[in-house]
Amino acid sequence: MAVRSGGDYRESLAAMSPLVYLDGRVESVPDHPAFTGIIDSYADLYDMQGDDRLAFEEDGSRYAMSFLVPRTQDDLVRRRTAARLWAEYSGGMLGRTGDFLNAALTAFSQAGSWFADADAQFEKNMAAYVTWVRENDILLTSTVGSPQANRSVSAAEQGGGETTLRVVSQDSDGIVVSGARMVATNAPIANEILVMPQTVLRPGLDDMPYSFAFAVPADIEGLTLICRRPLRHGNSVVDEPLAARFEEIDAVCVFTQVRVPWDRVFLLGHPAKSNGMLTQTGATALMAHQSVTRTTVKTEFYAGLLSEMAEAIGIDRYDHVRDDLAQALVAVQMGKSALRAAEADGAVNEYGFFQPDMAPLAAVRNWFPRYFQTLPEKVRKFGASGLTALPYESDTRGELEADIDRYLQGRNVPGHERVHLFNLGFDAAVSSFAGRQALYEYYFHGDPLPMSAAYLTAADTSAHRQIVAKILGRGR
Ligand SMILES: Cc1cc2nc3c(=O)[nH]c(=O)nc-3n(C[C@H](O)[C@H](O)[C@H](O)COP(=O)(O)OP(=O)(O)OC[C@H]3O[C@@H](n4cnc5c(N)ncnc54)[C@H](O)[C@@H]3O)c2cc1C
């Protein structure tokens, strides 16, 4: 099949029966109001793959561009262009589009020796799995973190060792796992769940049962997906421009004696190696190339929204508004520059693919989670009471139409148009959807604090200190 259409994606979901709870058991995910909007959006994304910028040809078949193995800088540009087109569709609000994890799989498919170093079979398993996902354009989500029972002890010690997902037995067919993973965004509408190693495992017997990587279908027997409350309230796309279409639900994944066949196991029993599965294979770099593309588009979305709002109510000439807008545009350029630098300074890595330079991408990954928080803040500052004077779409028509068009008018637009624009502002900065976006971006790459600690540890400040030393006249 290779690239699939929206219809193919819908068919794949209709053929699945995941055990999903959302205010009771969900009988049919495709028909449930919490999922119809997001499934429509993902179907649109798959339909977009008819565009040659989103797919490449190999041996007579077309594949999603996120599976293109980069051999040159130009290949990275092709990957970025495709990621950008998908990100533009939602203004960067969709964080779990297939291209994110496809980037990881692309790196894994090339880093065979890394897996073989643990066991030759793991290399074969991963290669076969990536081929299958690529051929069928499967939608993956992933889950990494352990339940948040008690963060003052290790994952292995959570709930007396009974809560964190672990291997409980193994036999000739495969491994059996039980326990929970904290969240997997989109799990109910994904085809497969990639269960990645937890990030910090200690090399030793204690962490052995927690050291694994495998993939299972989202509807595998024994897996329960427990969803949070939806942030879409069932209103129109005018009333909820973002939530109605881009609400990606998060679900706790509870595994009860789930049997994972050997051919879906990619790593087992190597705690120290597990910690490096993403970084050492080059997966982190390809994933960051996608995510920085997405977050740059998201910054552009906020810059565009702020400009529209400022113009709509005639505040675009005030200095503090112009300053806020300028800062957003500066952030856009920083994201774009980082991507160009990562591509220009990329190099062929030990696995033979052209890997973007991690330095500028790591800088954005450390900066954006905090910077992002300022964008909704600017929207709230610009919009003020305009972000609460928001009647339903239905009231902007009918008997209130004239009043709304007069009293809620903008500088150059009638009331119903200004309401539509400010609804977008509400969903981007005030609504529960916006709150979840802020949370999501803050923790997208993991906890920012250990991330910045690791960034600093890896940093080489000697050249900077040299400048200071020279000015101080040291070593003369
Ligand atoms: C909306 C959303 C969607 C997500 N989707 C996914 C997904 O699809 N797949 C996936 O794998 N993950 C997902 N995550 C999880 C994400 O990766 C984690 O939120 C992130 O890694 C932080 O881990 P945590 O949530 O367990 O926070 P915790 O580790 O519980 O941290 C909570 C707070 O305690 C502090 N803290 C914890 N331990 C320590 C310590 N030892 N020392 C000092 N301070 C500490 C932290 O700094 C933080 O402030 C999602 C998260 C969110 C919010």
The ligand as an SDF file (V2000), in Angstrom:
LIG
                    3D

 53 58  0  0  0  0  0  0  0  0999 V2000
   -0.1120   16.5900   27.6260 C   0  0  0  0  0  0  0  0  0  0  0  0
    0.9780   15.5760   27.7230 C   0  0  0  0  0  0  0  0  0  0  0  0
    1.0860   14.5740   26.7610 C   0  0  0  0  0  0  0  0  0  0  0  0
    2.0930   13.6150   26.8430 C   0  0  0  0  0  0  0  0  0  0  0  0
    2.1650   12.6410   25.8940 N   0  0  0  0  0  0  0  0  0  0  0  0
    3.1190   11.6880   26.0050 C   0  0  0  0  0  0  0  0  0  0  0  0
    3.2120   10.6210   25.0580 C   0  0  0  0  0  0  0  0  0  0  0  0
    2.4730   10.5510   24.0740 O   0  0  0  0  0  0  0  0  0  0  0  0
    4.1600    9.6750   25.2320 N   0  0  0  0  0  0  0  0  0  0  0  0
    5.0160    9.7220   26.2890 C   0  0  0  0  0  0  0  0  0  0  0  0
    5.8630    8.8500   26.4040 O   0  0  0  0  0  0  0  0  0  0  0  0
    4.9610   10.7160   27.2010 N   0  0  0  0  0  0  0  0  0  0  0  0
    4.0340   11.6790   27.0900 C   0  0  0  0  0  0  0  0  0  0  0  0
    3.9730   12.6750   28.0220 N   0  0  0  0  0  0  0  0  0  0  0  0
    4.8410   12.5860   29.1850 C   0  0  0  0  0  0  0  0  0  0  0  0
    6.0180   13.5210   29.2140 C   0  0  0  0  0  0  0  0  0  0  0  0
    7.0900   12.9500   28.5270 O   0  0  0  0  0  0  0  0  0  0  0  0
    6.3190   13.7760   30.6910 C   0  0  0  0  0  0  0  0  0  0  0  0
    5.3190   14.6390   31.1720 O   0  0  0  0  0  0  0  0  0  0  0  0
    7.6660   14.3590   31.0000 C   0  0  0  0  0  0  0  0  0  0  0  0
    8.6840   13.4700   30.6630 O   0  0  0  0  0  0  0  0  0  0  0  0
    7.7940   14.6640   32.4990 C   0  0  0  0  0  0  0  0  0  0  0  0
    7.5610   13.4950   33.2470 O   0  0  0  0  0  0  0  0  0  0  0  0
    6.3590   13.3940   34.2810 P   0  0  0  0  0  0  0  0  0  0  0  0
    5.1270   13.9380   33.6730 O   0  0  0  0  0  0  0  0  0  0  0  0
    6.3160   12.0130   34.7770 O   0  0  0  0  0  0  0  0  0  0  0  0
    6.7520   14.4220   35.4190 O   0  0  0  0  0  0  0  0  0  0  0  0
    7.3770   14.0810   36.8200 P   0  0  0  0  0  0  0  0  0  0  0  0
    8.6630   13.3520   36.6300 O   0  0  0  0  0  0  0  0  0  0  0  0
    6.3880   13.4020   37.6690 O   0  0  0  0  0  0  0  0  0  0  0  0
    7.7080   15.5190   37.3760 O   0  0  0  0  0  0  0  0  0  0  0  0
    6.7440   16.3260   38.0640 C   0  0  0  0  0  0  0  0  0  0  0  0
    7.4830   17.4620   38.7430 C   0  0  0  0  0  0  0  0  0  0  0  0
    8.3570   16.9550   39.7520 O   0  0  0  0  0  0  0  0  0  0  0  0
    9.7010   17.3320   39.5130 C   0  0  0  0  0  0  0  0  0  0  0  0
   10.5520   16.1750   39.8010 N   0  0  0  0  0  0  0  0  0  0  0  0
   10.2690   14.8680   39.5560 C   0  0  0  0  0  0  0  0  0  0  0  0
   11.2940   14.0880   39.9310 N   0  0  0  0  0  0  0  0  0  0  0  0
   12.2490   14.9010   40.3920 C   0  0  0  0  0  0  0  0  0  0  0  0
   13.5570   14.6780   40.9020 C   0  0  0  0  0  0  0  0  0  0  0  0
   14.0790   13.4680   41.0220 N   0  0  0  0  0  0  0  0  0  0  0  0
   14.2930   15.7610   41.2950 N   0  0  0  0  0  0  0  0  0  0  0  0
   13.7740   17.0060   41.1750 C   0  0  0  0  0  0  0  0  0  0  0  0
   12.5270   17.2860   40.7060 N   0  0  0  0  0  0  0  0  0  0  0  0
   11.7870   16.2330   40.3110 C   0  0  0  0  0  0  0  0  0  0  0  0
    9.7730   17.7100   38.0330 C   0  0  0  0  0  0  0  0  0  0  0  0
   10.8070   18.6530   37.7680 O   0  0  0  0  0  0  0  0  0  0  0  0
    8.3770   18.2560   37.7750 C   0  0  0  0  0  0  0  0  0  0  0  0
    8.3360   19.6080   38.1000 O   0  0  0  0  0  0  0  0  0  0  0  0
    2.9950   13.6500   27.9340 C   0  0  0  0  0  0  0  0  0  0  0  0
    2.8960   14.6640   28.8970 C   0  0  0  0  0  0  0  0  0  0  0  0
    1.9020   15.6150   28.8030 C   0  0  0  0  0  0  0  0  0  0  0  0
    1.8380   16.6750   29.8600 C   0  0  0  0  0  0  0  0  0  0  0  0
  1  2  1  0
  2  3  1  0
  2 52  2  0
  3  4  2  0
  4  5  1  0
  4 50  1  0
  5  6  2  0
  6  7  1  0
  6 13  1  0
  7  8  2  0
  7  9  1  0
  9 10  1  0
 10 11  2  0
 10 12  1  0
 12 13  2  0
 13 14  1  0
 14 15  1  0
 14 50  1  0
 15 16  1  0
 16 17  1  0
 16 18  1  0
 18 19  1  0
 18 20  1  0
 20 21  1  0
 20 22  1  0
 22 23  1  0
 23 24  1  0
 24 25  2  0
 24 26  1  0
 24 27  1  0
 27 28  1  0
 28 29  2  0
 28 30  1  0
 28 31  1  0
 31 32  1  0
 32 33  1  0
 33 34  1  0
 33 48  1  0
 34 35  1  0
 35 36  1  0
 35 46  1  0
 36 37  1  0
 36 45  1  0
 37 38  2  0
 38 39  1  0
 39 40  1  0
 39 45  2  0
 40 41  1  0
 40 42  2  0
 42 43  1  0
 43 44  2  0
 44 45  1  0
 46 47  1  0
 46 48  1  0
 48 49  1  0
 50 51  2  0
 51 52  1  0
 52 53  1  0
M  END
$$$$
